[in-house]
Amino acid sequence: MSLNIFKHKTIAGIHIIAMLMMFVVIIVFASIVAYKEYQNFDNEAKSMQSSFIQKQKDTIVFDTTRVLDFISNTYKHRNMQQDEEVLKKQILHAIEQLYGRQDGTGYIFIYDFNGIVLSDPVQKQNIGKNLYDTRDTNGVMVIKDLIDISQKKEGGFVEYQWLKPTTGTLSPKVSYAKSFEPWSWMVGTGVYLDEVEKHIQNQRNTLKERLNFYSFKMVFLLSILFIIGIIGIVIINRILKKEIATFSHYFEEASSSYIMMDEKKIRLSEFKKMVHYINAMITVIRQRKQKLNEMNLTLESKVEQKTKYLSIQNDLLEKEKAFSDSLVKAQDSFIKHSIHEINTPLAVIMTHIDLFKMKEGENRYLSKIEAASKIISNIYSDLSYMVKKDRFVYEKKNINISTFLEDRIDFFSEIALGNRHNIISEIQDDIWLYFSEEELQRIIDNNLSNAIKYANKGTEVKVSLVQEKEEIVLKFVSISPKIEDTKGIFKAFKREDDVRGGFGLGLEIVYTICKKENIEIEVQSDDNMTAFIYRFKKEH
């Protein structure tokens, strides 16, 4: 699962989200439990209904069998001299007196095989009537079906609608019937099924009350837990806010004064572990900063002094050619010594930055030092090129300019971040160019450096590379102040904005290389954006 849900959230917000998620899980779990309980009850109700009906069937079978046993036993031990019709009436009378409930149910009914009512304690007005063709509201031929099934060996059951004595209305009923063959009698009794439904409904109401009470207790318990959780979140959030506020206050002071953090002010053990590493980092950064400041003071002072001197000398060259040779020698001598003075400490700084990053990881103070070092490295490379360009032939070779450009953008990414910029690249893959690697780097590096330096804070620097027929187009676009003199900026020591620093040598180097290699330069600048476009000719 992606963690974007916690993006831009406060610690308290994350705690609340976690509590809500837990609350939802508990609610879902409780709902599933309640649903399962209801489902189990439905299954139990069906089983209970089936069991209750079967129990009632067993009861009416038992009652019917007892009556048949009574009839059969009386029939076997009858007085052979007694009139059979008289005996039948005695048996029917005895059965009517012995069987039946106070509510008028559970009585024994007896019909002959022709459908004539012989005994019906509830509806005595029907005695003697032929009800063979009687149908219920569902079309069931009640008496006929009971007679037919009674003649089977074990008898049988019939379900139908019949008048219930206690209510005076039709109710579902199941009856068992079995025949007494010597007299062609159908003997039976039944049970009204609405009694089963009442029993099950009572059980259902009991379970519903129990589940409602269970649900109430669960909601009450969840509410208590939720309140306790919110209180816990508030307490934890206050503790964390206090710790974070201590860190924030310290970092604000450390950004300017490099003070050490007091471990005693931190209460949480997890944060205490961070104090040691933070103090160690501050110590290293302070030492590096001191060294860098010392080097910058020396370097800026020397370079500014010499640069102004060279500017004055260049103006005098046109008037006094006699001093040209000595001026060039002095210039070369200065740059050589300056390069030497820069190279050694710069190499030490870059090496130690890499070692520190490998050991301690990234941090923003180290990133600023690294960015500053890379700026100095770029200045060093420009000065080195100026010294060597007239005495050294830079070898050309086939270069994958797409990959080369991506590497240089990666080199300047720390400088861009330090100036609150992002470098956006749109680079066509696998473009090859026959060119000097050192001179190509001067073109790219100086354009990237200027774009980062002069772009408005917080804006993007866009770099694009495409191949168009016989040309390779390299473009640098930034949102920066308008360049008033788009041609003069390529002159040595020319700068549009003196506040931004620099020596004004970068674009002069770029112009010299482009002129030598026949590269077209186009500068577009207005109030909205500035673009430097270079068109390289493809060599076959």
C-alpha positions in Angstrom: 0.0 0.0 0.0 1.1 3.4 -1.0 1.8 5.9 2.0 0.4 9.0 0.1 -2.5 9.1 2.5 -0.1 10.5 5.1 1.5 13.0 2.8 1.5 16.6 4.2 -0.2 15.4 7.4 0.6 16.4 11.0 1.5 13.9 13.6 -1.9 14.5 15.3 -3.6 14.0 11.9 -1.9 10.7 11.4 -2.9 9.6 14.9 -6.5 10.5 14.3 -6.5 8.7 10.9 -5.1 5.6 12.6 -7.7 5.8 15.3 -10.5 6.2 12.8 -9.2 3.3 10.8 -9.1 1.1 13.9 -12.6 2.3 14.8 -13.9 1.4 11.4 -12.3 -2.0 11.6 -13.9 -2.6 15.0 -17.3 -1.5 13.7 -17.0 -3.8 10.7 -15.9 -6.6 12.9 -18.9 -6.0 15.3 -21.2 -5.8 12.3 -19.9 -9.1 10.9 -20.4 -10.7 14.4 -24.0 -9.4 14.6 -24.7 -10.5 11.1 -23.3 -14.0 11.8 -25.5 -14.2 15.0 -28.6 -13.3 13.0 -27.6 -15.8 10.3 -27.0 -18.5 12.9 -30.4 -17.7 14.3 -32.1 -18.1 10.9 -30.4 -21.5 10.5 -31.3 -22.4 14.1 -34.9 -21.2 13.5 -35.2 -23.4 10.5 -33.8 -26.3 12.4 -36.0 -25.6 15.4 -39.0 -25.3 13.1 -38.2 -28.6 11.5 -37.5 -30.2 14.9 -40.7 -28.8 16.4 -42.9 -30.0 13.5 -41.3 -33.4 13.7 -41.9 -33.6 17.4 -45.5 -32.6 16.9 -45.8 -35.2 14.2 -44.4 -37.8 16.5 -47.0 -36.8 19.1 -50.0 -37.1 16.8 -48.7 -40.4 15.5 -48.4 -41.6 19.1 -51.9 -40.4 19.9 -53.4 -41.9 16.8 -51.6 -45.2 17.4 -52.9 -45.4 21.0 -56.5 -44.8 19.8 -56.1 -47.5 17.2 -54.6 -49.9 19.8 -57.6 -49.1 22.0 -60.1 -49.8 19.2 -58.2 -53.0 18.1 -58.0 -54.3 21.6 -61.7 -53.7 22.3 -62.6 -55.2 19.0 -60.6 -58.5 19.7 -62.0 -58.9 23.2 -65.6 -57.9 22.4 -68.6 -60.0 23.5 -69.6 -61.8 20.4 -73.2 -61.6 21.6 -73.1 -57.9 21.7 -74.5 -55.9 18.8 -71.6 -54.5 16.8 -73.2 -51.1 16.2 -73.7 -50.7 19.9 -70.0 -51.5 20.4 -69.0 -48.9 17.8 -71.0 -46.2 19.6 -69.4 -47.1 22.9 -65.9 -46.9 21.5 -66.6 -43.5 19.7 -68.0 -42.1 22.9 -65.0 -43.3 25.0 -62.6 -41.7 22.5 -64.4 -38.4 22.5 -64.2 -38.3 26.3 -60.6 -39.4 26.6 -58.8 -37.3 24.0 -58.5 -33.6 23.3 -57.1 -30.5 25.0 -58.9 -27.8 26.9 -58.4 -25.3 24.0 -60.3 -27.7 21.6 -57.2 -28.9 19.7 -55.6 -32.3 19.7 -58.9 -34.1 19.3 -59.4 -37.5 17.5 -61.5 -37.5 14.4 -62.9 -40.7 12.8 -64.5 -41.1 9.3 -65.5 -44.2 7.4 -64.0 -44.9 4.0 -66.9 -43.2 2.3 -66.2 -39.9 3.9 -69.0 -39.9 6.5 -68.1 -38.2 9.8 -68.3 -40.7 12.7 -66.6 -38.7 15.4 -65.7 -35.0 15.6 -65.8 -33.5 19.1 -65.3 -30.0 17.9 -67.8 -29.8 15.0 -70.5 -32.3 16.2 -73.0 -30.8 13.8 -71.0 -32.6 11.0 -71.5 -36.1 12.5 -73.3 -38.3 9.9 -72.5 -36.0 7.0 -70.5 -37.1 4.0 -67.5 -34.7 3.7 -65.6 -36.8 1.2 -65.4 -34.0 -1.4 -64.5 -31.2 1.0 -61.7 -28.9 -0.3 -59.7 -26.3 1.6 -58.8 -22.9 0.3 -55.8 -24.3 -1.5 -57.9 -27.0 -3.3 -56.7 -29.9 -1.1 -59.4 -32.6 -0.9 -58.8 -33.0 2.8 -61.0 -36.0 3.8 -60.3 -38.0 0.6 -56.6 -37.5 1.0 -56.7 -38.6 4.6 -58.7 -41.7 3.8 -56.4 -42.6 0.9 -53.2 -42.2 2.9 -54.7 -44.0 6.0 -55.0 -47.2 4.0 -51.3 -47.4 3.6 -49.5 -49.8 5.9 -48.0 -47.0 8.1 -50.6 -44.4 7.5 -49.4 -40.9 6.5 -49.6 -37.1 6.9 -51.7 -34.5 5.0 -51.2 -30.7 5.3 -54.3 -28.5 4.7 -56.2 -25.4 6.0 -58.8 -26.1 8.7 -61.0 -24.2 11.1 -59.2 -23.7 14.4 -61.6 -23.9 17.4 -59.8 -21.3 19.5 -59.8 -18.6 16.9 -62.7 -19.5 14.6 -60.5 -18.9 11.6 -58.8 -21.1 9.1 -55.2 -22.1 10.1 -52.5 -24.4 8.5 -52.7 -27.9 10.0 -50.9 -31.2 9.5 -52.8 -34.4 10.4 -51.9 -38.1 10.7 -54.4 -40.7 9.6 -54.4 -44.5 9.8 -57.1 -47.0 9.0 -58.9 -49.6 11.1 -59.6 -52.1 8.4 -62.2 -54.4 10.1 -64.7 -51.5 10.2 -63.3 -49.4 7.3 -62.5 -46.5 9.6 -60.0 -43.7 9.1 -58.7 -42.6 12.5 -56.6 -39.4 12.8 -55.5 -36.4 14.7 -53.5 -33.2 13.9 -51.7 -30.1 15.1 -52.1 -26.5 14.0 -48.8 -25.1 12.5 -49.4 -21.5 13.6 -48.5 -22.7 17.1 -45.0 -23.5 15.7 -44.6 -20.0 14.2 -45.6 -18.4 17.6 -43.0 -20.5 19.3 -40.3 -19.6 16.8 -41.3 -15.9 16.9 -40.9 -15.9 20.7 -37.4 -17.3 20.3 -36.6 -14.7 17.6 -37.7 -11.8 19.8 -35.6 -13.1 22.7 -32.5 -13.3 20.4 -33.3 -9.8 19.0 -33.4 -8.4 22.4 -30.1 -10.1 23.3 -28.4 -8.8 20.1 -29.7 -5.3 20.7 -28.3 -5.3 24.2 -25.0 -6.7 22.8 -24.9 -4.0 20.2 -25.6 -1.3 22.8 -22.8 -2.6 25.0 -20.4 -2.7 22.0 -21.3 0.8 20.9 -20.8 2.0 24.5 -17.5 0.3 24.8 -16.3 1.6 21.4 -17.3 5.1 22.5 -15.3 4.8 25.7 -12.3 3.4 23.8 -12.5 6.2 21.2 -12.6 8.9 23.8 -9.6 7.3 25.6 -7.8 7.1 22.2 -8.5 10.8 21.5 -7.2 11.8 24.9 -4.1 9.6 24.4 -3.6 11.2 21.0 -3.9 14.7 22.5 -1.3 13.9 25.2 1.1 12.2 22.8 0.7 15.0 20.3 1.5 17.6 22.9 4.6 15.7 24.0 5.8 15.3 20.3 5.0 19.0 19.5 7.1 20.1 22.5 10.0 17.9 21.4 9.7 19.0 17.8 9.5 22.7 18.9 12.7 22.2 20.8 14.4 20.8 17.7 12.9 23.6 15.5 14.1 26.3 17.8 17.6 24.7 17.9 17.8 24.4 14.1 16.8 28.1 13.8 19.6 29.1 16.1 22.1 26.6 14.6 21.6 27.9 11.1 23.4 31.1 12.0 25.3 30.4 15.2 26.2 26.7 15.0 25.4 26.2 18.6 25.4 22.7 20.1 22.2 21.0 21.2 21.5 20.3 24.9 20.6 16.7 25.3 19.0 17.3 28.7 16.2 19.3 27.1 15.0 16.2 25.1 12.9 13.7 27.0 12.1 11.0 24.4 14.9 8.4 24.1 14.4 8.1 20.3 15.1 11.9 19.9 18.0 11.7 22.3 19.8 9.4 19.9 19.5 12.1 17.2 21.2 14.8 19.4 24.6 13.1 19.3 24.6 12.9 15.5 23.2 16.4 15.1 25.9 17.9 17.3 28.6 15.9 15.4 27.3 17.2 12.1 27.2 20.8 13.4 30.8 20.5 14.5 32.0 19.2 11.1 29.9 21.8 9.3 31.3 24.6 11.4 34.9 23.4 10.8 34.2 23.1 7.0 32.5 26.5 7.0 35.4 28.1 8.7 37.8 26.6 6.2 35.6 27.5 3.3 35.2 31.1 4.5 38.9 31.5 4.9 39.5 30.1 1.4 36.7 32.2 -0.1 38.0 35.4 1.5 41.5 34.7 0.1 40.3 33.6 -3.3 37.7 36.4 -3.8 40.2 39.0 -2.7 42.9 37.8 -5.0 40.6 37.1 -7.9 38.8 40.5 -7.6 42.0 42.4 -7.3 43.7 40.6 -10.3 40.5 40.7 -12.4 40.2 44.5 -12.0 43.9 44.8 -12.7 43.5 42.7 -15.9 40.5 44.8 -17.0 42.5 48.0 -16.7 45.4 46.4 -18.6 43.1 45.2 -21.4 41.9 48.7 -21.9 45.4 50.0 -22.1 46.5 47.3 -24.6 45.0 49.2 -27.5 46.9 52.3 -26.6 50.1 50.8 -25.5 51.1 47.8 -27.5 54.6 47.9 -26.0 53.2 46.6 -22.7 51.1 43.8 -24.3 53.7 41.0 -23.8 54.4 41.8 -20.2 50.6 42.0 -19.5 49.9 38.6 -21.0 52.7 37.1 -19.1 51.5 38.7 -15.9 48.0 37.5 -16.6 49.1 34.0 -17.3 51.3 33.9 -14.3 48.4 35.1 -12.0 45.9 32.6 -13.4 48.4 29.7 -13.1 49.1 30.6 -9.5 45.4 31.1 -8.8 44.4 27.8 -10.4 47.1 26.1 -8.3 45.9 27.8 -5.1 42.3 26.8 -5.9 42.9 23.2 -7.1 44.5 21.8 -3.9 41.9 23.0 -1.3 39.1 22.4 -3.7 40.1 18.7 -4.2 40.4 18.3 -0.4 36.9 19.8 0.2 35.2 17.7 -2.6 36.9 14.5 -1.4 36.0 15.1 2.3 32.4 16.0 1.3 32.1 12.6 -0.5 33.6 10.8 2.5 31.3 12.6 4.9 28.2 11.7 2.8 29.3 8.1 2.6 29.7 8.0 6.4 26.9 10.2 7.7 24.5 10.5 4.8 22.9 13.6 3.3 22.1 16.9 5.2 21.2 20.3 4.0 24.3 22.1 5.5 26.6 19.7 3.7 24.6 20.1 0.5 25.1 23.9 0.6 28.9 23.4 1.1 28.9 20.9 -1.8 27.0 23.3 -4.0 29.5 26.1 -3.2 32.4 23.8 -3.9 30.9 22.9 -7.3 30.6 26.6 -8.1 34.3 27.1 -7.3 35.1 24.0 -9.3 33.3 25.5 -12.3 35.3 28.7 -11.9 38.4 26.7 -11.7 37.6 24.9 -14.9 36.9 28.2 -16.7 40.3 29.6 -15.6 42.1 26.4 -16.5 40.6 26.5 -20.0 41.6 30.2 -20.5 45.2 29.3 -19.6 45.4 26.3 -21.9 43.2 27.2 -24.9 46.0 29.0 -26.9 48.6 26.4 -26.1 46.7 23.2 -26.1 44.7 21.4 -28.9 41.6 19.8 -27.4 41.1 16.4 -29.1 37.7 15.7 -30.7 35.9 12.4 -30.4 32.4 11.0 -30.8 30.4 11.9 -27.7 26.9 10.8 -26.7 25.8 14.3 -25.9 22.5 13.0 -24.5 24.3 11.1 -21.7 26.9 13.8 -21.3 24.2 16.5 -20.8 22.4 14.4 -18.2 25.6 14.0 -16.2 26.3 17.7 -16.2 22.7 18.4 -15.1 23.2 15.9 -12.2 26.4 17.7 -11.2 24.6 21.1 -11.0 21.5 19.7 -9.2 22.9 20.4 -5.8 23.7 24.0 -6.8 20.2 24.4 -8.2 18.5 23.1 -5.0 20.7 25.4 -2.9 19.3 28.3 -4.9 15.8 27.0 -4.7 15.6 25.9 -8.3 14.6 22.6 -10.0 16.3 21.6 -13.3 13.8 20.2 -15.8 15.3 18.3 -18.7 13.8 17.2 -22.0 16.6 15.3 -23.7 16.3 13.2 -26.8 18.1 9.9 -26.3 21.2 8.7 -28.1 22.3 11.9 -29.9 26.0 11.7 -31.0 28.3 14.7 -31.7 31.9 14.8 -32.9 33.3 17.4 -30.5 35.9 18.1 -27.8 34.7 16.9 -24.4 36.4 19.7 -22.5 34.9 22.5 -24.7 31.4 20.9 -24.7 31.6 20.9 -20.9 32.5 24.6 -20.9 29.4 25.4 -23.0 27.0 23.4 -20.9 28.5 24.2 -17.5 28.6 28.0 -18.0 25.0 28.1 -19.3 23.7 26.0 -16.4 25.7 28.1 -14.0 24.3 31.4 -15.4 20.7 30.0 -15.6 20.8 29.0 -11.9 22.5 32.2 -10.8 20.2 34.7 -12.6 16.9 32.8 -12.5 14.2 34.1 -10.1 14.1 32.3 -6.8 11.8 29.3 -6.7 11.5 28.9 -10.5 12.5 26.1 -12.8 15.5 25.9 -15.2 14.6 24.0 -18.4 17.2 22.2 -20.5 16.3 20.6 -23.8 18.2 18.7 -26.5 16.8 17.6 -29.9 18.2 16.6 -33.3 16.6 18.5 -36.2 17.7 17.2 -39.6 21.4 18.2 -39.8 21.5 20.2 -36.6 21.6 19.5 -32.9 19.7 22.1 -30.9 20.7 22.7 -27.3 18.5 25.1 -25.3 18.6 26.6 -21.8 15.5 28.5 -20.6 15.0 30.3 -17.3 12.6 32.8 -15.8 14.9 35.8 -15.0 15.2 39.5 -15.5 15.4 40.7 -19.1 18.9 41.0 -20.7 19.1 44.4 -22.2 22.3 43.8 -24.2 22.1 40.3 -25.7 25.3 40.7 -27.7 27.4 42.5 -25.1 27.0 39.7 -22.5 29.5 37.6 -24.5 32.3 40.1 -23.9 34.9 39.4 -21.3 34.1 40.7 -17.8 30.6 41.8 -18.9 27.8 41.2 -16.3 24.1 42.2 -16.5 23.8 42.1 -12.7 26.9 42.8 -10.5 25.0 41.8 -7.4 24.9 38.2 -8.4 28.7 37.8 -8.4 31.0 36.1 -10.9 33.8 37.4 -13.2 32.0 37.7 -16.5 34.3 35.1 -18.1 31.9 32.2 -18.7 29.9 33.4 -21.7 33.1 34.9 -23.2 34.6 31.3 -23.2 31.3 30.0 -24.6 31.4 32.5 -27.4 35.0 31.8 -28.2 34.3 28.0 -28.5 31.1 28.5 -30.6 32.9 30.9 -33.0 35.8 28.5 -33.4 33.4 25.5 -34.0 30.9 27.4 -36.2 28.1 27.0 -33.7 25.1 29.4 -34.1 24.1 31.3 -30.9 20.7 32.8 -30.4 19.6 34.7 -27.3 15.9 35.5 -26.6 15.1 37.6 -23.6 12.0 39.5 -22.4 10.2 40.2 -19.2 8.9 36.6 -18.9 11.9 34.4 -19.8 15.4 34.2 -21.1 16.6 31.5 -23.6 20.1 30.6 -24.8 19.9 28.4 -28.0 22.9 26.7 -29.6 22.8 24.9 -33.0 25.6 22.4 -33.6 26.3 21.2 -37.2 26.3 17.4 -37.5 29.6 16.1 -38.9 29.5 12.9 -40.9 
